[in-house]
Amino acid sequence: MSLPKRWRSLDRSTVGRAPERWGVYELGDDDGTVLDVDAGVLRDELKTALAYADADQVRWEACQSREHAERLADEHRERAGLS
């Protein structure tokens, strides 16, 4: 199961709109296949992904705490078969 959010292009504009708070995010290819699931401070994580990841799209969900974000990332990683 994926995050219940729509895909956005992984570009500077999208990264600039990401909140500076903890969250879980998915990186995907052009076809919408989930390549990676992780947690962290969203804007910082997506800046790194933009620079280094081989992904075309991203979607995220902001969380209330680090623990919540990491728990959701583990759940989504497992469901996506990435664990």
C-alpha positions as CSV (number, residue, x, y, z in Angstrom):
1,M,0.0,0.0,0.0
2,S,1.3,3.4,-0.9
3,L,0.8,6.8,0.7
4,P,-2.7,8.1,-0.1
5,K,-1.3,11.2,-1.8
6,R,-0.8,12.1,-5.5
7,W,2.6,12.0,-7.1
8,R,4.5,15.2,-7.7
9,S,7.5,15.8,-9.9
10,L,10.7,15.7,-8.0
11,D,12.0,19.1,-8.9
12,R,13.1,22.3,-7.1
13,S,9.6,23.8,-7.0
14,T,8.2,20.7,-5.3
15,V,11.1,20.5,-2.8
16,G,10.5,24.2,-2.0
17,R,6.9,23.5,-1.1
18,A,7.7,20.6,1.2
19,P,7.2,21.4,4.9
20,E,10.1,21.7,7.3
21,R,8.8,19.0,9.6
22,W,9.0,15.3,10.1
23,G,7.3,13.1,7.7
24,V,7.4,10.0,5.6
25,Y,8.0,10.1,1.8
26,E,8.0,7.8,-1.2
27,L,10.2,8.3,-4.3
28,G,9.0,6.8,-7.5
29,D,9.8,6.5,-11.2
30,D,7.8,7.9,-14.1
31,D,5.5,4.9,-14.1
32,G,4.6,5.4,-10.4
33,T,6.6,2.4,-9.1
34,V,7.8,3.1,-5.6
35,L,11.6,3.0,-5.5
36,D,12.2,4.1,-1.9
37,V,10.4,4.9,1.3
38,D,12.0,6.9,4.1
39,A,11.4,9.4,6.9
40,G,13.0,12.6,8.0
41,V,12.6,16.3,7.9
42,L,10.8,16.5,4.6
43,R,12.4,19.5,3.0
44,D,15.9,18.4,3.9
45,E,15.3,14.8,2.8
46,L,13.9,15.9,-0.5
47,K,16.8,18.3,-1.2
48,T,19.1,15.3,-0.9
49,A,16.8,13.1,-3.0
50,L,16.7,15.8,-5.7
51,A,20.5,15.9,-5.8
52,Y,21.3,12.2,-5.5
53,A,18.3,9.9,-6.0
54,D,17.4,8.3,-9.3
55,A,13.7,9.2,-8.9
56,D,11.3,11.2,-11.0
57,Q,8.4,11.7,-8.5
58,V,7.7,12.1,-4.8
59,R,4.8,12.1,-2.4
60,W,4.8,12.6,1.3
61,E,2.8,12.8,4.5
62,A,3.8,15.2,7.3
63,C,3.8,13.6,10.8
64,Q,3.6,14.9,14.4
65,S,6.9,13.4,15.5
66,R,10.1,11.6,14.5
67,E,8.8,8.4,16.0
68,H,5.5,8.6,14.1
69,A,7.3,9.3,10.8
70,E,9.7,6.4,11.3
71,R,6.9,4.0,12.2
72,L,4.9,4.9,9.1
73,A,8.0,4.6,6.9
74,D,8.6,1.1,8.2
75,E,5.0,0.1,7.5
76,H,5.0,1.6,4.0
77,R,8.4,0.1,3.2
78,E,7.2,-3.3,4.2
79,R,4.0,-3.0,2.2
80,A,6.0,-1.9,-0.9
81,G,8.3,-4.9,-0.5
82,L,11.3,-2.7,0.2
83,S,12.2,-4.0,3.6
